[in-house]
Amino acid sequence: MKVHLTNLLQNYGQERDDHDVYRDHLRLSEMAAAFGYESIGCVEHHFDPGYSMCPDNTQFLSYLAARTSNIKLQTTAVILPWNDPLRVVEKIALLDNLADGRVIFGMGRGLSRREFEGFRLDMGESRDRFDEAAEMIIRGLEDGYVENHGTYYQQPRVPVHPRPLASFKGRTSGVAMSPDSAVAVGRLGIQMMAFIQGPMRDMHLPMIEQYRQAHRETHGTEAPPPMMIDLTYCHPDAEQARQVATERVANYYMTCVEHYEFGGRHFESTQGYASYAAARRAIDELGLDKVVQTYVDAQIWGTPEEILRKHHERKEIVGEYEPIMVFQYGGLYGDLAEESFKLFSTEVLPELQRL
């Protein structure tokens, strides 16, 4: 099993200096390379440091490219509607050269209304923009030039230099948090990524199956194992693990509720986002406390033994998958996060890699 690590770059409560948040994440990322994780990743988010603050994950990863030698570097993800496709191809190709071919290119379409508005974009166009840009970028990374004549992107043919060192087939992924995104990722023939939001069997497995089916129907082969992103906390005492995880995971989820406006009604009237209206209905029907607890319970945290058991249980449900771990979130940082990371890396990581 390939095990990855990614960074959210959250300044929870904006109680710290932004620079300190970055130094904290970079330290753990460099340690991940020493422990033998498959990749280090970073998300892309804008305008809301209390939720996440990395406006350019290729730049973040270029620093780590110089500080490491073997570990892969993954964008989790570049949000295509917010970026010019030509520039995405150029940045990924450049990063791949700086990292000697270690890049995994991950992409997504975005979910936050405030971020679309900040970029002066119509959120209702995101599905079509993503689909057009994704194919354009995938071609560009394979061909070494970018050209497109579509609805949103009119691009005359231009060469890309430096050229990518090798094909990106087998090292491209896409975030899929809705049924239409799962199908889109499957049709593109790339690896699915999902941030865990709720029960695996009821919430995520149906989308994973849609991804697999779309891949099978489009390409005639079986899809790569999905990547699953969890907020992780590891501690030798089960009760301590439960208390810390419950508090800090809940902290993080409440920033999601605020950042994405899960309690709002705009998803119902925004093209391509109808499935996200379920979040508001769940809050209305179950109450926010119950929804938060469901989210907390869906993440994989606990003692090393509990974490391994939960991963075995997940594997029984979905089959092969690749976990992506998040160790810093919701006010969990510094020594507390580092102790959790080291315990996981010494007692859990080797066992997962042997699965």
C-alpha positions as CSV (number, residue, x, y, z in Angstrom):
1,M,0.0,0.0,0.0
2,K,1.3,3.4,-1.0
3,V,0.9,5.9,1.9
4,H,1.0,9.7,1.2
5,L,1.0,12.9,3.3
6,T,-0.6,16.2,2.4
7,N,-0.7,19.7,3.8
8,L,-3.7,21.9,4.4
9,L,-1.8,25.0,5.6
10,Q,-4.5,26.0,8.0
11,N,-3.9,28.9,10.4
12,Y,-6.8,27.8,12.7
13,G,-8.4,30.8,14.4
14,Q,-5.6,32.9,12.8
15,E,-3.9,32.6,16.2
16,R,-0.4,32.2,14.8
17,D,1.8,34.0,12.4
18,D,1.4,32.7,8.8
19,H,5.1,32.2,8.5
20,D,5.1,29.9,11.6
21,V,2.4,27.8,10.0
22,Y,4.5,27.3,6.9
23,R,7.6,26.4,8.8
24,D,5.7,23.9,10.9
25,H,4.3,22.2,7.8
26,L,7.6,22.2,5.9
27,R,9.4,20.6,8.9
28,L,6.9,17.6,9.0
29,S,7.0,17.4,5.2
30,E,10.8,17.0,5.2
31,M,10.5,14.4,7.9
32,A,8.0,12.5,5.8
33,A,10.7,12.1,3.1
34,A,13.0,10.5,5.7
35,F,10.3,8.1,6.9
36,G,9.6,6.8,3.4
37,Y,6.1,8.2,2.5
38,E,5.2,7.8,-1.1
39,S,4.6,11.5,-1.6
40,I,4.2,14.9,0.0
41,G,1.3,17.0,-1.2
42,C,-0.3,20.4,-0.8
43,V,-3.8,21.8,-1.5
44,E,-4.6,25.1,-3.2
45,H,-6.9,27.6,-1.4
46,H,-7.3,31.4,-1.3
47,F,-8.6,34.3,0.7
48,D,-9.4,32.4,4.0
49,P,-6.3,31.7,6.1
50,G,-8.4,30.2,8.9
51,Y,-9.4,27.4,6.5
52,S,-6.4,27.0,4.2
53,M,-3.7,29.3,2.7
54,C,-1.6,28.0,-0.1
55,P,-2.3,30.1,-3.2
56,D,0.3,28.1,-5.3
57,N,1.0,24.6,-4.4
58,T,3.6,24.2,-7.2
59,Q,5.7,26.8,-5.5
60,F,5.3,25.1,-2.1
61,L,6.4,21.8,-3.7
62,S,9.3,23.4,-5.5
63,Y,10.9,24.2,-2.2
64,L,10.5,20.6,-1.1
65,A,11.9,19.4,-4.4
66,A,15.2,21.1,-3.4
67,R,15.0,19.8,0.1
68,T,14.4,16.1,-0.8
69,S,15.7,13.6,-3.2
70,N,13.4,10.6,-3.6
71,I,9.9,11.3,-2.3
72,K,7.2,12.2,-4.9
73,L,5.5,15.6,-4.9
74,Q,1.8,15.8,-5.4
75,T,-0.6,18.7,-6.0
76,T,-3.8,17.9,-4.0
77,A,-4.9,19.7,-6.1
78,V,-4.5,22.5,-8.6
79,I,-8.0,24.0,-9.0
80,L,-8.4,24.3,-12.8
81,P,-11.1,26.9,-13.1
82,W,-8.9,29.3,-11.0
83,N,-5.8,28.8,-13.2
84,D,-5.0,29.4,-16.9
85,P,-4.5,25.9,-18.4
86,L,-1.4,27.0,-20.3
87,R,0.2,28.2,-17.1
88,V,-0.7,25.0,-15.3
89,V,1.1,23.0,-18.0
90,E,4.1,25.2,-17.7
91,K,4.2,25.1,-13.9
92,I,3.9,21.4,-13.7
93,A,6.5,20.8,-16.4
94,L,8.9,23.1,-14.6
95,L,8.3,21.5,-11.2
96,D,8.8,18.1,-12.8
97,N,12.2,19.2,-14.1
98,L,13.2,20.7,-10.7
99,A,12.1,17.5,-9.0
100,D,13.8,15.1,-11.5
101,G,10.5,13.6,-12.6
102,R,9.0,13.1,-9.1
103,V,5.7,15.0,-9.7
104,I,2.2,13.6,-9.3
105,F,-0.2,16.1,-10.9
106,G,-3.5,16.4,-9.0
107,M,-6.4,18.6,-10.1
108,G,-9.8,19.7,-8.9
109,R,-12.7,22.0,-9.8
110,G,-13.3,23.9,-6.6
111,L,-16.3,24.2,-4.2
112,S,-16.1,27.6,-2.3
113,R,-18.2,30.4,-3.6
114,R,-15.9,33.0,-2.0
115,E,-13.0,31.7,-4.0
116,F,-14.8,31.8,-7.3
117,E,-16.1,35.3,-6.5
118,G,-12.5,36.4,-5.6
119,F,-11.4,35.3,-9.0
120,R,-14.4,37.0,-10.7
121,L,-15.6,33.6,-12.0
122,D,-19.1,32.1,-12.3
123,M,-19.1,29.1,-10.1
124,G,-21.9,27.6,-12.3
125,E,-19.3,27.3,-15.1
126,S,-16.9,25.2,-13.1
127,R,-17.9,21.8,-14.4
128,D,-17.5,22.8,-18.0
129,R,-14.4,24.8,-17.3
130,F,-12.8,21.8,-15.5
131,D,-13.7,19.3,-18.2
132,E,-12.3,21.5,-21.0
133,A,-9.2,22.5,-19.1
134,A,-8.4,19.0,-17.8
135,E,-8.3,17.5,-21.3
136,M,-6.2,20.5,-22.6
137,I,-3.7,20.1,-19.7
138,I,-3.4,16.4,-20.1
139,R,-2.7,16.7,-23.8
140,G,-0.2,19.5,-23.1
141,L,1.8,17.5,-20.6
142,E,2.0,14.6,-23.1
143,D,2.6,16.5,-26.3
144,G,4.9,19.3,-25.1
145,Y,2.7,22.0,-26.6
146,V,-0.6,23.5,-25.6
147,E,-3.4,24.2,-28.1
148,N,-7.2,24.4,-27.6
149,H,-10.2,25.7,-29.5
150,G,-13.0,25.4,-26.9
151,T,-15.8,27.4,-25.3
152,Y,-13.7,28.8,-22.5
153,Y,-10.1,28.5,-23.6
154,Q,-9.0,29.7,-27.0
155,Q,-5.3,28.9,-27.1
156,P,-3.1,29.1,-30.2
157,R,-0.4,26.4,-30.3
158,V,2.6,27.2,-28.2
159,P,5.5,25.0,-27.1
160,V,6.2,24.2,-23.5
161,H,9.8,24.4,-22.1
162,P,11.2,22.9,-20.1
163,R,9.4,19.9,-21.4
164,P,8.1,17.3,-18.8
165,L,10.7,14.7,-18.2
166,A,8.4,11.8,-18.9
167,S,4.7,11.0,-19.6
168,F,2.2,11.9,-16.9
169,K,0.2,8.8,-17.5
170,G,-0.1,6.9,-14.2
171,R,0.9,10.0,-12.2
172,T,-2.2,12.2,-12.7
173,S,-5.1,12.4,-10.2
174,G,-8.3,14.3,-9.7
175,V,-10.4,15.2,-6.7
176,A,-13.9,13.6,-6.8
177,M,-16.3,14.6,-4.1
178,S,-19.5,14.4,-6.1
179,P,-21.0,11.8,-8.5
180,D,-20.4,13.9,-11.6
181,S,-16.7,14.5,-10.6
182,A,-16.2,10.8,-10.0
183,V,-17.5,10.0,-13.5
184,A,-15.3,12.8,-15.0
185,V,-12.2,11.5,-13.3
186,G,-13.0,8.0,-14.5
187,R,-13.5,9.1,-18.1
188,L,-10.2,11.1,-18.0
189,G,-8.4,7.9,-17.0
190,I,-6.7,9.4,-14.0
191,Q,-6.6,8.4,-10.3
192,M,-9.4,9.4,-8.0
193,M,-8.8,11.4,-4.8
194,A,-11.4,12.0,-2.1
195,F,-11.4,13.9,1.2
196,I,-13.2,11.6,3.6
197,Q,-16.5,13.2,4.6
198,G,-18.7,10.4,6.1
199,P,-19.3,6.7,6.2
200,M,-17.3,4.8,3.7
201,R,-20.0,2.3,2.6
202,D,-22.9,4.7,2.4
203,M,-21.2,7.9,1.2
204,H,-18.0,7.2,-0.6
205,L,-18.3,3.7,-2.0
206,P,-21.1,4.6,-4.5
207,M,-18.9,7.3,-6.0
208,I,-15.9,5.0,-6.1
209,E,-17.9,2.5,-8.0
210,Q,-19.1,5.2,-10.4
211,Y,-15.4,6.2,-11.0
212,R,-14.5,2.6,-11.6
213,Q,-17.3,2.0,-14.0
214,A,-16.6,5.2,-16.0
215,H,-12.9,4.3,-16.3
216,R,-13.8,0.7,-17.3
217,E,-16.3,1.9,-20.0
218,T,-14.0,4.6,-21.4
219,H,-10.7,2.8,-21.3
220,G,-11.4,-0.9,-21.1
221,T,-9.2,-1.4,-18.1
222,E,-9.6,-1.4,-14.4
223,A,-9.2,2.0,-12.6
224,P,-6.2,2.8,-10.4
225,P,-6.9,2.4,-6.6
226,P,-8.6,5.6,-5.3
227,M,-6.6,7.9,-2.9
228,M,-8.4,8.7,0.3
229,I,-7.5,11.7,2.5
230,D,-8.0,11.5,6.3
231,L,-7.4,13.8,9.2
232,T,-5.1,11.6,11.3
233,Y,-4.2,11.6,15.0
234,C,-2.1,8.8,16.6
235,H,-1.5,8.4,20.3
236,P,-0.6,5.4,22.4
237,D,-3.5,6.0,24.8
238,A,-6.9,5.3,23.3
239,E,-8.8,7.9,25.4
240,Q,-6.3,10.6,24.8
241,A,-6.5,9.9,21.1
242,R,-10.3,10.1,21.2
243,Q,-10.3,13.4,23.1
244,V,-7.7,15.1,20.9
245,A,-9.1,13.8,17.6
246,T,-12.7,14.7,18.6
247,E,-11.8,18.3,19.4
248,R,-9.4,19.0,16.6
249,V,-11.2,17.2,13.8
250,A,-14.4,19.0,14.9
251,N,-12.5,22.3,14.8
252,Y,-11.5,21.7,11.3
253,Y,-14.9,20.6,10.1
254,M,-16.5,23.7,11.5
255,T,-14.1,25.8,9.3
256,C,-15.3,23.7,6.3
257,V,-18.9,24.5,7.2
258,E,-18.0,28.2,7.3
259,H,-15.7,28.3,4.3
260,Y,-18.0,26.3,2.0
261,E,-21.2,27.6,3.4
262,F,-22.6,24.1,3.9
263,G,-25.6,25.5,5.7
264,G,-26.5,27.8,2.7
265,R,-28.9,27.2,-0.1
266,H,-26.7,28.4,-3.0
267,F,-25.7,24.8,-4.0
268,E,-29.3,24.1,-5.0
269,S,-29.3,26.8,-7.7
270,T,-25.6,26.5,-8.8
271,Q,-25.1,24.4,-11.9
272,G,-23.0,21.3,-11.2
273,Y,-23.3,21.5,-7.4
274,A,-26.7,20.0,-6.6
275,S,-25.3,17.0,-4.8
276,Y,-23.7,19.4,-2.2
277,A,-27.1,20.6,-1.1
278,A,-27.2,17.3,0.9
279,A,-24.9,18.9,3.4
280,R,-27.5,21.6,4.3
281,R,-30.3,19.0,4.4
282,A,-28.2,16.8,6.8
283,I,-27.6,19.8,9.1
284,D,-31.3,20.7,9.0
285,E,-32.5,17.1,9.6
286,L,-29.9,15.8,12.0
287,G,-28.5,18.9,13.6
288,L,-25.0,20.3,13.3
289,D,-23.6,18.4,16.3
290,K,-24.6,15.1,14.8
291,V,-23.2,16.0,11.4
292,V,-19.9,17.0,13.0
293,Q,-19.7,13.8,15.0
294,T,-20.3,11.8,11.8
295,Y,-17.4,13.6,10.2
296,V,-15.2,13.0,13.2
297,D,-16.0,9.3,13.3
298,A,-15.3,8.9,9.5
299,Q,-11.6,9.9,9.9
300,I,-9.0,7.4,10.8
301,W,-7.4,8.2,14.2
302,G,-6.6,6.3,17.5
303,T,-3.8,4.2,18.8
304,P,-1.6,2.5,16.3
305,E,-3.6,-0.7,16.7
306,E,-6.9,1.1,16.2
307,I,-5.7,2.9,13.1
308,L,-4.5,-0.3,11.5
309,R,-7.8,-2.0,12.3
310,K,-9.7,0.9,10.7
311,H,-7.6,0.7,7.6
312,H,-8.2,-3.1,7.4
313,E,-11.9,-2.5,7.7
314,R,-11.9,0.2,5.0
315,K,-10.0,-2.2,2.7
316,E,-12.6,-4.8,3.2
317,I,-15.2,-2.3,2.0
318,V,-13.5,-0.6,-1.0
319,G,-10.7,-2.9,-1.9
320,E,-7.3,-1.5,-2.8
321,Y,-6.8,2.2,-2.0
322,E,-4.0,4.6,-1.1
323,P,-4.3,6.6,2.1
324,I,-3.2,10.2,2.3
325,M,-2.6,11.4,5.8
326,V,-3.1,14.9,7.2
327,F,-1.4,15.5,10.6
328,Q,-1.9,19.3,11.1
329,Y,-5.4,20.8,11.3
330,G,-7.9,22.4,13.6
331,G,-5.3,23.8,16.0
332,L,-3.3,20.5,16.0
333,Y,0.3,21.6,15.3
334,G,3.7,21.9,16.8
335,D,4.9,19.2,19.2
336,L,1.4,17.6,19.5
337,A,1.2,17.0,15.7
338,E,4.9,16.0,15.5
339,E,4.5,13.3,18.2
340,S,1.4,11.9,16.5
341,F,3.3,11.9,13.1
342,K,6.3,10.1,14.5
343,L,4.3,7.4,16.3
344,F,2.2,6.8,13.1
345,S,5.4,6.8,11.0
346,T,7.2,4.3,13.1
347,E,4.4,1.9,14.1
348,V,1.6,2.3,11.5
349,L,3.3,3.3,8.3
350,P,5.5,0.2,7.9
351,E,2.5,-2.1,8.5
352,L,0.4,-0.3,5.9
353,Q,3.1,-0.4,3.4
354,R,3.2,-4.2,3.8
355,L,-0.5,-4.6,3.1
